Amino acid sequence: MAETVVHVLRHGEVYNPDGILYGRLPGFRLSELGVQMAKAAAQALAERTVVHVVASPLERAQQTAEPIAAQFGLSVGVDERLIESANWFEGKKVSPGDGSFRDPRNWWVLRDPVTPSWGEAYQVIAERMFAALHAARVAAEGREAVLVSHQLPIWTLRRHVERKRLWHDPRRRQCGLASLTSFHFDGAKIAGIGYSEPAAHLIAISPTARTAKGA
């Protein structure tokens, strides 16, 4: 049986001039550089056998999926399971030194980093992402699929598959903008995980890419 590959792609850079944690808020679309990142990801997949493209319902994910779907003559599907994680700080500034973390009234929200107390449970994120991953595997059996999602859900999925604890230091995530975390299947079993950053050259020239919020 031919190998099945499901590429889980993080969306490109978002236009966020106010620097808030945008989370699931509507209206946050790709910046001009983010559009270029989406095209770079599409180019990286140009020689692959992609037959299935699905994205989170949020605008930035849909936009990132569009050039990939277009080059393979596919439509972009929507899977709610790929959506950004819920977060209590959504709509607020959370940058060190000037954000909501410095307000004592918000400290109670940070009381439990393991679940975590400030947002959707890591275990819930892992379960929905794992289900979406396997649905894509079935849809693209013997070929390849692309799922477009967000940083925390993708990283939680990877840690779940690697049997690592789900709570972690966000600064140590390997999930850059427009990066591909690729799950290789032998039948229904995950045989390996790859990672690449086709938009690394664009991240390098972005003043905000390294600190993108609600991504």
N, CA and C of each residue as an Amber inpcrd file, in Angstrom:
protein
   645
   0.8440000  -1.2000000   0.0000000   0.0000000   0.0000000   0.0000000
   0.8820000   1.2540000   0.0000000   0.5330000   2.2300000  -0.8280000
   1.3070000   3.4720000  -0.8910000   1.1740000   4.2570000   0.4070000
   2.2240000   4.9830000   0.7200000   2.2260000   5.8070000   1.9250000
   1.1910000   6.9340000   1.8130000   0.5380000   7.2320000   2.9210000
  -0.3460000   8.3970000   3.0170000   0.3480000   9.4480000   3.8700000
   0.3100000  10.6960000   3.4090000   0.9180000  11.7940000   4.1670000
  -0.1290000  12.8710000   4.4090000  -0.2280000  13.2990000   5.6500000
  -1.0990000  14.4310000   5.9790000  -0.2180000  15.5650000   6.4860000
  -0.1890000  16.6490000   5.7160000   0.5960000  17.8310000   6.0770000
  -0.3060000  18.7740000   6.8740000   0.1110000  19.1230000   8.0710000
  -0.6540000  20.0640000   8.8870000   0.0920000  21.4010000   8.8520000
  -0.5330000  22.3560000   8.2070000   0.0990000  23.6410000   7.8930000
  -0.4190000  24.7400000   8.8220000   0.5040000  25.4570000   9.4290000
   0.0990000  26.6460000  10.1840000  -0.1120000  27.7880000   9.1830000
  -1.0990000  28.6250000   9.4300000  -1.3810000  29.7520000   8.5350000
  -0.2270000  30.7560000   8.5130000  -0.2790000  31.6920000   7.5750000
   0.7440000  32.7280000   7.4530000   0.5180000  33.8910000   8.4220000
   1.3890000  34.8550000   8.3190000   1.3330000  36.0290000   9.2000000
  -0.0070000  36.7680000   9.0600000  -0.5100000  37.2650000  10.1870000
  -1.8030000  37.9500000  10.2390000  -1.5950000  39.4510000  10.4350000
  -2.4640000  40.2400000   9.8060000  -2.4470000  41.6970000  10.0100000
  -3.0830000  41.9740000  11.3620000  -2.2670000  42.4480000  12.3040000
  -2.7000000  42.6330000  13.6890000  -2.0260000  43.8820000  14.2670000
  -2.3830000  45.0670000  13.7620000  -1.6680000  46.2860000  14.1510000
  -1.7740000  46.6310000  15.6330000  -2.8170000  46.1620000  16.3030000
  -2.9850000  46.4860000  17.7200000  -2.3070000  45.4840000  18.6380000
  -1.7620000  44.4260000  18.0790000  -1.0020000  43.4640000  18.8710000
  -1.8120000  42.7240000  19.9130000  -3.0540000  42.3530000  19.5900000
  -3.8610000  41.6280000  20.5530000  -3.7890000  40.1220000  20.2920000
  -4.2280000  39.3550000  21.2520000  -4.3740000  37.9240000  21.0650000
  -5.7280000  37.7220000  20.3910000  -5.7160000  37.4660000  19.0980000
  -6.9650000  37.4750000  18.3350000  -7.7280000  36.1600000  18.3980000
  -7.0520000  35.0550000  18.6710000  -7.7310000  33.7890000  18.9010000
  -8.7470000  33.4330000  17.8310000 -10.0100000  33.3120000  18.2490000
 -11.0970000  32.9480000  17.3340000 -11.8870000  34.1530000  16.8340000
 -11.4180000  35.3530000  17.1300000 -12.1430000  36.5420000  16.7040000
 -12.2200000  36.6030000  15.1720000 -13.3470000  37.0140000  14.6320000
 -13.4700000  37.1360000  13.1830000 -12.7500000  38.3780000  12.6640000
 -12.4570000  38.3970000  11.3800000 -11.9180000  39.5850000  10.7390000
 -10.4100000  39.6810000  10.7070000  -9.7050000  38.7080000  11.2670000
  -8.2400000  38.7600000  11.2450000  -7.7380000  37.9530000  10.0520000
  -7.2750000  38.6940000   9.0440000  -6.8520000  38.0970000   7.7850000
  -5.3320000  38.1720000   7.6420000  -4.8170000  37.5300000   6.6310000
  -3.3770000  37.5430000   6.4000000  -2.8910000  38.9400000   6.0430000
  -1.6820000  39.2480000   6.4940000  -1.0090000  40.4630000   6.0490000
  -0.4990000  40.2340000   4.6280000   0.0550000  41.2670000   4.0020000
   0.6300000  41.0830000   2.6660000   1.7450000  40.0420000   2.7020000
   2.5460000  40.0840000   3.7550000   3.6200000  39.0970000   3.8900000
   3.0330000  37.7100000   4.1410000   1.9350000  37.6580000   4.8810000
   1.2750000  36.3800000   5.1350000   0.7700000  35.7270000   3.8640000
   0.2750000  36.5440000   2.9310000  -0.1600000  36.0160000   1.6360000
   1.0240000  35.3960000   0.9080000   2.1760000  36.0430000   0.9770000
   3.3850000  35.4890000   0.3550000   3.7920000  34.1730000   1.0270000
   3.6140000  34.1080000   2.3440000   3.9290000  32.8750000   3.0690000
   3.0460000  31.7290000   2.5950000   1.7640000  32.0070000   2.3870000
   0.8440000  30.9800000   1.9010000   1.2780000  30.4790000   0.5270000
   1.7190000  31.3900000  -0.3230000   2.1870000  31.0020000  -1.6560000
   3.4640000  30.1720000  -1.5650000   4.3360000  30.5050000  -0.6050000
   5.5690000  29.7350000  -0.4210000   5.2470000  28.3030000   0.0170000
   4.2620000  28.1680000   0.8850000   3.8530000  26.8250000   1.3230000
   3.2790000  26.0430000   0.1490000   2.4780000  26.7120000  -0.6680000
   1.9030000  26.0540000  -1.8410000   3.0000000  25.5850000  -2.7880000
   4.0030000  26.4190000  -3.0020000   5.1030000  26.0670000  -3.8900000
   5.8640000  24.8510000  -3.3550000   6.0080000  24.7890000  -2.0360000
   6.7170000  23.6580000  -1.4260000   5.9880000  22.3380000  -1.6400000
   4.6770000  22.4180000  -1.8630000   3.8690000  21.2170000  -2.0440000
   3.5490000  20.9280000  -3.5180000   4.0750000  21.7450000  -4.4070000
   3.6750000  21.6950000  -5.8190000   3.8950000  20.3360000  -6.4750000
   4.9210000  19.6120000  -6.0680000   5.2350000  18.3270000  -6.6920000
   4.6500000  17.1430000  -5.9290000   3.8550000  17.4240000  -4.9140000
   3.2600000  16.3560000  -4.1120000   1.9470000  15.8750000  -4.7260000
   1.4020000  14.8000000  -4.2120000   0.1500000  14.2540000  -4.7400000
  -1.0100000  14.6100000  -3.8120000  -1.2570000  15.8920000  -3.6760000
  -2.3010000  16.3770000  -2.7630000  -3.6780000  16.2150000  -3.4050000
  -4.5820000  15.5510000  -2.6950000  -5.9380000  15.3150000  -3.2170000
  -7.0160000  15.8200000  -2.2640000  -6.6040000  16.3960000  -1.1300000
  -7.5850000  16.7820000  -0.1080000  -7.0330000  17.9820000   0.6550000
  -7.7750000  19.0890000   0.6790000  -7.3530000  20.3090000   1.3890000
  -8.4930000  20.7720000   2.2880000  -8.2130000  20.8820000   3.5680000
  -9.2180000  21.2830000   4.5520000  -8.5790000  22.3020000   5.4880000
  -9.3720000  23.2640000   5.9540000  -8.8380000  24.3060000   6.8250000
  -9.7820000  24.6180000   7.9700000  -9.2230000  25.2010000   8.9870000
  -9.9920000  25.8140000  10.0690000 -10.9540000  26.8280000   9.4620000
 -12.0900000  27.0890000  10.0890000 -13.0330000  28.0630000   9.5260000
 -12.5810000  29.5140000   9.6300000 -11.5350000  29.7980000  10.3640000
 -11.0850000  31.1820000  10.5230000 -10.4410000  31.7000000   9.2380000
 -10.6290000  33.0040000   8.9890000 -10.2300000  33.6000000   7.7060000
  -8.7770000  33.3470000   7.3590000  -7.8880000  33.4970000   8.3200000
  -6.4620000  33.3660000   8.0390000  -6.0920000  31.9570000   7.5750000
  -6.7760000  30.9670000   8.1060000  -6.5200000  29.5870000   7.6820000
  -7.0920000  29.3220000   6.2970000  -8.2880000  29.8220000   6.0580000
  -8.8980000  29.6610000   4.7400000  -8.0410000  30.3160000   3.6550000
  -7.5520000  31.5260000   3.9480000  -6.6980000  32.2260000   2.9840000
  -5.4190000  31.4470000   2.7000000  -4.8380000  30.8630000   3.7390000
  -3.5930000  30.1170000   3.5700000  -3.8090000  28.8630000   2.7240000
  -4.9900000  28.2720000   2.8490000  -5.2900000  27.0520000   2.0950000
  -5.5660000  27.3230000   0.6180000  -6.0410000  28.5060000   0.2910000
  -6.5160000  28.7900000  -1.0700000  -5.4850000  28.5360000  -2.1650000
  -4.2360000  29.0430000  -2.0670000  -3.3040000  28.7910000  -3.1820000
  -2.9240000  27.3240000  -3.3310000  -2.9670000  26.5760000  -2.2430000
  -2.6730000  25.1400000  -2.3270000  -3.7930000  24.4270000  -3.0750000
  -5.0320000  24.7000000  -2.6620000  -6.1790000  24.0760000  -3.3220000
  -6.2210000  24.4460000  -4.8020000  -5.9360000  25.7240000  -5.0990000
  -6.0180000  26.2030000  -6.4810000  -5.0360000  25.4680000  -7.3880000
  -3.8280000  25.2260000  -6.9090000  -2.8340000  24.6090000  -7.7930000
  -3.1130000  23.1240000  -8.0540000  -3.9720000  22.5220000  -7.2210000
  -4.3510000  21.1270000  -7.4550000  -5.7790000  20.9960000  -7.9850000
  -6.4300000  22.1310000  -8.2550000  -7.7880000  22.1060000  -8.7670000
  -8.8020000  21.5900000  -7.7670000  -8.5640000  21.8950000  -6.4900000
  -9.4340000  21.4190000  -5.4140000 -10.1680000  22.5780000  -4.7610000
 -11.2120000  22.2730000  -4.0410000 -11.8800000  23.2780000  -3.2100000
 -11.3560000  23.1320000  -1.7820000 -11.5020000  24.1770000  -0.9930000
 -11.0580000  24.1460000   0.4020000 -12.2270000  23.7150000   1.2810000
 -12.0640000  22.6010000   1.9480000 -13.0780000  22.1570000   2.8950000
 -12.9090000  22.8570000   4.2310000 -13.9050000  22.7380000   5.0790000
 -13.8710000  23.3460000   6.4100000 -14.0440000  22.2480000   7.4580000
 -13.1730000  22.2550000   8.4470000 -13.2930000  21.3160000   9.5620000
 -13.1690000  22.1080000  10.8630000 -14.2410000  22.1790000  11.6130000
 -14.2600000  22.9280000  12.8760000 -13.2350000  22.3920000  13.8730000
 -12.8470000  21.1490000  13.7190000 -11.8900000  20.5550000  14.6510000
 -10.4920000  21.1660000  14.5210000 -10.2510000  21.8980000  13.4370000
  -8.9390000  22.5190000  13.2080000  -8.8580000  23.9430000  13.7480000
  -9.9240000  24.4280000  14.3690000  -9.9880000  25.8270000  14.7980000
  -8.9710000  26.1390000  15.8960000  -8.6480000  27.4080000  16.0340000
  -7.7640000  27.8680000  17.1060000  -8.3600000  27.4910000  18.4600000
  -7.5010000  27.3090000  19.4410000  -7.9710000  26.9760000  20.7830000
  -8.6700000  28.1710000  21.4180000  -9.6590000  27.8890000  22.2550000
 -10.3350000  28.9540000  23.0020000  -9.3700000  29.4980000  24.0570000
  -9.4360000  30.8110000  24.3270000  -8.5050000  31.4300000  25.2650000
  -9.1980000  32.5890000  25.9890000  -9.0740000  32.6010000  27.3020000
  -9.7090000  33.6340000  28.1230000  -9.1870000  35.0220000  27.7720000
  -7.9300000  35.1220000  27.3030000  -7.3030000  36.4090000  27.0100000
  -7.5930000  36.9070000  25.5940000  -8.4560000  36.2190000  24.8710000
  -8.8060000  36.6330000  23.5190000  -9.2870000  38.0810000  23.4930000
  -8.7150000  38.8670000  22.5610000  -9.0860000  40.2730000  22.4350000
  -8.2770000  41.2010000  23.3110000  -7.3600000  40.6370000  24.0980000
  -6.5530000  41.4470000  25.0130000  -5.0920000  41.4580000  24.5750000
  -4.3540000  42.4610000  25.0170000  -2.9200000  42.4910000  24.7940000
  -2.2580000  41.6360000  25.8630000  -1.3420000  40.7850000  25.4360000
  -0.6960000  39.8810000  26.3870000   0.8280000  39.9630000  26.3210000
   1.3590000  40.9980000  25.6870000   2.8110000  41.1440000  25.5790000
   3.4250000  41.4210000  26.9410000   4.5970000  40.8310000  27.2120000
   5.2770000  41.1020000  28.4680000   5.5400000  42.6000000  28.6270000
   5.2260000  43.1200000  29.8070000   5.5160000  44.5130000  30.0890000
   4.3540000  45.4620000  29.8740000   3.4340000  45.1260000  28.9550000
   2.3510000  46.0710000  28.6980000   0.9980000  45.3880000  28.5170000
   0.9270000  44.1050000  28.8550000  -0.2970000  43.3760000  28.5760000
  -1.0720000  42.9470000  29.8030000  -2.0580000  42.0920000  29.5570000
  -2.9840000  41.6520000  30.5940000  -2.3110000  40.8110000  31.6730000
  -1.1690000  40.2060000  31.3800000  -0.4900000  39.3770000  32.3710000
  -0.0220000  40.1960000  33.5770000   0.1580000  41.4920000  33.3960000
   0.6410000  42.3390000  34.4850000  -0.4950000  42.8500000  35.3820000
  -1.7030000  42.6020000  34.9960000  -2.8580000  43.0700000  35.7690000
  -3.2070000  42.0250000  36.8280000  -3.0770000  42.3600000  38.1200000
  -3.3640000  41.3840000  39.1830000  -4.7650000  40.7900000  39.1050000
  -5.6980000  41.5150000  38.5230000  -7.0670000  41.0040000  38.4210000
  -7.1410000  39.7790000  37.5080000  -6.1250000  39.5750000  36.6830000
  -6.1220000  38.4450000  35.7570000  -5.2990000  37.2540000  36.2440000
  -4.6020000  37.4200000  37.3620000  -3.6810000  36.3680000  37.7790000
  -4.3830000  35.0630000  38.1320000  -5.6250000  35.1480000  38.6230000
  -6.3430000  33.9250000  38.9750000  -6.5500000  33.0220000  37.7590000
  -6.6060000  33.6490000  36.5880000  -6.8210000  32.8800000  35.3580000
  -5.6200000  31.9740000  35.0720000  -4.4520000  32.3610000  35.5660000
  -3.2120000  31.6410000  35.2750000  -2.8710000  30.5880000  36.3270000
  -3.8240000  30.2490000  37.1750000  -3.5460000  29.4050000  38.3390000
  -3.1550000  27.9640000  37.9880000  -3.5790000  27.4710000  36.8210000
  -3.3390000  26.0650000  36.4610000  -2.7490000  25.9630000  35.0570000
  -1.4190000  25.8260000  34.9530000  -0.7960000  25.7470000  33.6330000
  -0.8980000  24.3640000  32.9890000  -1.3670000  23.3880000  33.7130000
  -1.3870000  22.0170000  33.2100000  -2.6360000  21.7340000  32.3880000
  -3.7830000  22.2990000  32.8060000  -5.0310000  21.9760000  32.0880000
  -5.1570000  22.6120000  30.7080000  -5.0350000  23.9180000  30.4880000
  -4.7370000  25.0210000  31.4120000  -6.0170000  25.7490000  31.8500000
  -5.9010000  26.5690000  32.8720000  -7.0620000  27.2720000  33.4160000
  -7.5210000  28.4240000  32.5320000  -6.6810000  28.9110000  31.6280000
  -7.0290000  30.1060000  30.8400000  -7.6350000  29.7850000  29.4800000
  -7.8110000  28.5040000  29.1880000  -8.3500000  28.2070000  27.8620000
  -8.7940000  26.7710000  27.7090000  -9.0160000  26.3990000  26.4670000
  -9.4490000  25.0460000  26.1410000  -8.4380000  24.0260000  26.6480000
  -8.9140000  22.9590000  27.2100000  -8.0310000  21.9310000  27.7650000
  -7.1580000  21.3220000  26.6720000  -5.8790000  21.1350000  26.9820000
  -4.9620000  20.5390000  26.0090000  -5.4740000  19.1780000  25.5340000
  -6.0440000  18.3970000  26.4280000  -6.5230000  17.0760000  26.0530000
  -7.6590000  17.1660000  25.0350000  -8.5270000  18.1390000  25.1940000
  -9.6250000  18.3370000  24.2490000  -9.0810000  18.7390000  22.8800000
  -8.0890000  19.6400000  22.8900000  -7.4530000  20.0580000  21.6280000
  -6.8250000  18.8480000  20.9360000  -6.0920000  18.0470000  21.7120000
  -5.4120000  16.8820000  21.1470000  -6.4090000  15.9160000  20.5190000
  -7.5070000  15.6670000  21.1930000  -8.4870000  14.6980000  20.6970000
  -9.1550000  15.1640000  19.4110000  -9.5220000  16.4540000  19.3470000
 -10.1850000  16.9300000  18.1180000  -9.2130000  16.9900000  16.9420000
  -7.9700000  17.3960000  17.2060000  -6.9790000  17.4570000  16.1370000
  -6.6070000  16.0510000  15.6440000  -6.5170000  15.1050000  16.5670000
  -6.1800000  13.7320000  16.1920000  -7.2890000  13.1340000  15.3280000
  -8.5330000  13.4500000  15.6640000  -9.6630000  12.9770000  14.8690000
  -9.6420000  13.5870000  13.4720000  -9.3260000  14.8850000  13.3790000
  -9.2380000  15.5520000  12.0760000  -8.1040000  14.9690000  11.2440000
  -6.9880000  14.6610000  11.8930000  -5.8360000  14.0650000  11.2100000
  -6.2160000  12.7340000  10.5640000  -6.8940000  11.8860000  11.3110000
  -7.2460000  10.5780000  10.7770000  -8.3540000  10.6610000   9.7340000
  -9.2510000  11.6220000   9.8650000 -10.2650000  11.8190000   8.8230000
  -9.5970000  12.1870000   7.5050000  -8.5620000  13.0270000   7.5720000
  -7.8150000  13.4050000   6.3670000  -7.0510000  12.2200000   5.8020000
  -6.5030000  11.4010000   6.6780000  -5.7990000  10.1900000   6.2090000
  -6.7250000   9.3000000   5.3910000  -7.9290000   9.1110000   5.8820000
  -8.8920000   8.2670000   5.1800000  -9.2700000   8.8960000   3.8350000
  -9.4610000  10.2190000   3.8290000  -9.8750000  10.9110000   2.6020000
  -8.7950000  10.8680000   1.5200000  -7.5300000  10.8060000   1.9360000
  -6.4190000  10.8710000   0.9790000  -5.6410000   9.5680000   0.9040000
  -6.2330000   8.4740000   1.2740000  -5.5160000   7.2060000   1.3840000
  -4.6310000   6.9130000   0.1690000  -3.3570000   6.6800000   0.4530000
  -2.3860000   6.3860000  -0.5920000  -1.8130000   7.6220000  -1.2610000
  -2.3160000   8.7800000  -0.8930000  -1.8100000  10.0370000  -1.4640000
  -1.6050000  11.0520000  -0.3310000  -1.8740000  12.3390000  -0.5730000
  -1.5380000  13.3280000   0.4550000  -2.6720000  14.3150000   0.6760000
  -2.7350000  14.8170000   1.9180000  -3.7430000  15.8020000   2.3050000
  -3.0570000  16.9650000   3.0040000  -3.7280000  18.1090000   2.9870000
  -3.2350000  19.2930000   3.7000000  -4.3420000  19.7920000   4.6250000
  -3.9930000  19.9680000   5.8880000  -4.8890000  20.5640000   6.8730000
  -4.2740000  21.8760000   7.3280000  -5.0450000  22.9540000   7.3080000
  -4.5190000  24.2550000   7.7430000  -5.1270000  24.6030000   9.0990000
  -4.2620000  24.8150000  10.0710000  -4.7140000  25.0710000  11.4330000
  -3.8640000  26.1640000  12.0660000  -3.6770000  26.0760000  13.3730000
  -3.0710000  27.1520000  14.1610000  -1.9890000  26.5810000  15.0650000
  -1.1300000  27.4490000  15.5690000   0.0810000  26.9810000  16.2480000
  -0.1840000  26.0400000  17.4290000  -0.9870000  26.4810000  18.4040000
  -1.2010000  25.6460000  19.5830000  -1.8700000  24.3150000  19.2430000
  -2.9360000  24.2920000  18.4440000  -3.5090000  22.9940000  18.0880000
  -2.5330000  22.0560000  17.3740000  -1.7140000  22.6190000  16.4790000
  -0.7540000  21.7720000  15.7550000   0.2960000  21.2140000  16.7060000
   0.8220000  22.0710000  17.5670000   1.8720000  21.6250000  18.4830000
   1.3170000  20.6240000  19.5060000   0.0760000  20.8440000  19.9400000
  -0.5550000  19.9050000  20.8720000  -0.7540000  18.5510000  20.2010000
  -1.1780000  18.5610000  18.9420000  -1.3240000  17.3140000  18.1920000
   0.0050000  16.5720000  18.1140000   1.0510000  17.2860000  17.7700000
   2.3560000  16.6230000  17.6350000   2.7980000  16.0110000  18.9670000
   2.6440000  16.7520000  20.0530000   3.0450000  16.2250000  21.3560000
   2.1870000  15.0130000  21.7380000   0.9230000  15.0480000  21.3810000
   0.0330000  13.9170000  21.6530000   0.5060000  12.6740000  20.8860000
   0.8190000  12.8360000  19.6220000   1.2800000  11.7150000  18.8000000
   2.6110000  11.1830000  19.3110000   3.4790000  12.0800000  19.7610000
   4.7920000  11.6740000  20.2710000   4.7480000  11.1930000  21.7180000
   3.5370000  11.1420000  22.2970000   3.3200000  10.6730000  23.6660000
   4.0930000  11.4930000  24.6960000   4.1210000  12.7840000  24.4640000
   4.7360000  13.7070000  25.4170000   3.6370000  14.4100000  26.2200000
   3.9970000  14.9320000  27.3790000   2.9990000  15.6710000  28.1610000
   2.5240000  16.8560000  27.3330000   1.2570000  17.2000000  27.4750000
   0.6790000  18.2270000  26.6170000   0.9910000  19.6390000  27.0810000
   1.1290000  19.8700000  28.3730000   1.4890000  21.2170000  28.8110000
   2.9740000  21.4230000  28.5460000   3.3290000  22.6690000  28.1850000
   4.6750000  22.9260000  27.6800000   4.9870000  24.4220000  27.7400000
   6.2240000  24.7590000  27.4360000   6.6650000  26.1470000  27.3520000
   6.3770000  26.6490000  25.9410000   5.4660000  27.6240000  25.7780000
   5.1180000  28.1080000  24.4270000   6.3140000  28.6150000  23.6310000
   7.3480000  29.0680000  24.3190000   8.5240000  29.6030000  23.6310000
   9.3210000  28.5070000  22.9320000   9.0430000  27.2540000  23.2410000
   9.8210000  26.1470000  22.6840000   9.0580000  25.3720000  21.6070000
   7.9390000  25.9100000  21.1480000   7.1770000  25.2290000  20.0950000
   7.9310000  25.2530000  18.7660000   7.9450000  24.1440000  18.0770000
   8.4940000  24.0840000  16.7250000   7.3100000  24.1200000  15.7690000
   6.8670000  25.3360000  15.4800000   5.6850000  25.4900000  14.6310000
   5.6380000  26.9300000  14.1230000   6.5630000  27.2620000  13.2160000
   6.6460000  28.6180000  12.6850000   5.4980000  28.9350000  11.7460000
   5.3630000  30.1900000  11.4160000   4.3300000  30.6110000  10.4780000
   4.4970000  29.9020000   9.1370000   3.3820000  29.4110000   8.5940000
   3.3540000  28.6870000   7.3130000   4.2850000  27.4780000   7.3120000
   4.4810000  26.8760000   8.4880000   5.3020000  25.6650000   8.5750000
   4.4520000  24.4310000   8.3290000   5.1150000  23.3650000   7.9200000
   4.4620000  22.0940000   7.6320000   4.9220000  21.0380000   8.6300000
   3.9760000  20.5040000   9.3770000   4.2300000  19.3480000  10.2310000
   3.5780000  18.1710000   9.5200000   4.3790000  17.2630000   9.0090000
   3.8930000  16.2210000   8.1020000   3.8650000  14.8580000   8.7860000
   2.6890000  14.2410000   8.8010000   2.4950000  12.9420000   9.4330000
   2.4570000  11.8710000   8.3430000   3.3850000  10.9240000   8.4270000
   3.5180000   9.8600000   7.4370000   2.8740000   8.5820000   7.9920000
   1.9480000   8.0300000   7.2130000   1.1930000   6.8640000   7.6570000
   1.5740000   5.6120000   6.8870000   1.6890000   4.5170000   7.6310000
   1.7750000   3.1800000   7.0700000   0.4470000   2.5190000   7.4240000
  -0.4830000   2.4900000   6.4740000  -1.8350000   2.0810000   6.8110000
  -2.4530000   3.1280000   7.7260000  -2.9810000   2.6960000   8.8620000
  -3.5740000   3.6320000   9.8230000  -2.5820000   4.0520000  10.9080000
  -1.3630000   3.5240000  10.8260000  -0.3640000   3.7990000  11.8590000
   0.5700000   4.9240000  11.4280000   0.8400000   5.8510000  12.3510000
   1.7850000   6.9310000  12.0670000   3.2000000   6.3750000  12.1380000
   3.9050000   6.4540000  11.0000000   5.2470000   5.8860000  10.9040000
   6.3450000   6.9220000  11.1090000   6.0020000   8.2030000  10.9810000
   7.0120000   9.2420000  11.1450000   6.4020000  10.6280000  11.0550000
   7.1510000  11.6040000  11.5590000   6.7050000  13.0000000  11.5340000
   7.8430000  13.8430000  10.9780000   7.5240000  14.6780000   9.9820000
   8.5120000  15.5930000   9.4200000   8.1250000  17.0340000   9.6930000
   9.0990000  17.9110000   9.5810000   8.8310000  19.3370000   9.8160000
   9.6520000  20.1710000   8.8490000   9.0260000  21.1990000   8.2670000
   9.7530000  22.0980000   7.3650000   9.1560000  23.5020000   7.4460000
   9.9490000  24.4810000   7.0710000   9.5210000  25.8860000   7.0920000
   9.7460000  26.5120000   5.7180000   8.8310000  26.3020000   4.7840000
   9.0100000  26.8560000   3.4390000   8.9860000  28.3730000   3.3830000
   8.4800000  29.0330000   4.4300000   8.4240000  30.4940000   4.4560000
   9.4680000  31.0970000   5.3870000  10.5100000  30.3310000   5.7100000
  11.5240000  30.8240000   6.6490000  12.1640000  32.1280000   6.1820000
  12.3600000  32.2700000   4.8810000  12.9910000  33.4740000   4.3440000
  12.0920000  34.6960000   4.5240000  10.7900000  34.4730000   4.6120000
   9.8450000  35.5710000   4.8200000   9.6970000  35.8900000   6.3070000
   9.7370000  34.8580000   7.1360000   9.7010000  35.0710000   8.5830000
  10.8870000  35.9320000   9.0070000  12.0150000  35.7130000   8.3480000
  13.2390000  36.4340000   8.7050000  13.1310000  37.9340000   8.4850000
  12.2440000  38.3760000   7.5870000  12.1300000  39.8050000   7.3120000
  10.8860000  40.4120000   7.9430000  10.1540000  39.6400000   8.7150000
   8.9490000  40.1380000   9.3720000   9.2570000  40.6280000  10.7830000
   8.8810000  41.8610000  11.1310000   9.1330000  42.3720000  12.4810000
   8.2190000  41.7530000  13.5200000   7.1400000  41.0930000  13.0930000
   6.1680000  40.5510000  14.0520000   6.0430000  39.0480000  14.0340000
   6.6410000  38.3780000  13.0660000   6.4210000  36.9370000  12.8960000
   6.7940000  36.1230000  14.1080000   7.8720000  36.4830000  14.7790000
   8.3290000  35.6870000  15.9050000   7.4430000  35.8400000  17.1310000
   6.6030000  36.8690000  17.1420000   5.7550000  37.1110000  18.3210000
   4.2820000  37.1110000  17.9580000   3.9290000  36.4520000  16.8490000
   2.5360000  36.4290000  16.4030000   1.6280000  35.8590000  17.4940000
   0.5120000  36.5480000  17.7600000  -0.3760000  36.1750000  18.8580000
  -1.6480000  35.5330000  18.3240000  -2.2250000  34.6460000  19.1370000
  -3.4850000  34.0340000  18.7670000  -3.3970000  33.2910000  17.4740000
  -2.2170000  32.6900000  17.1880000  -1.9490000  32.1580000  15.8710000
  -2.3850000  30.7310000  15.6620000
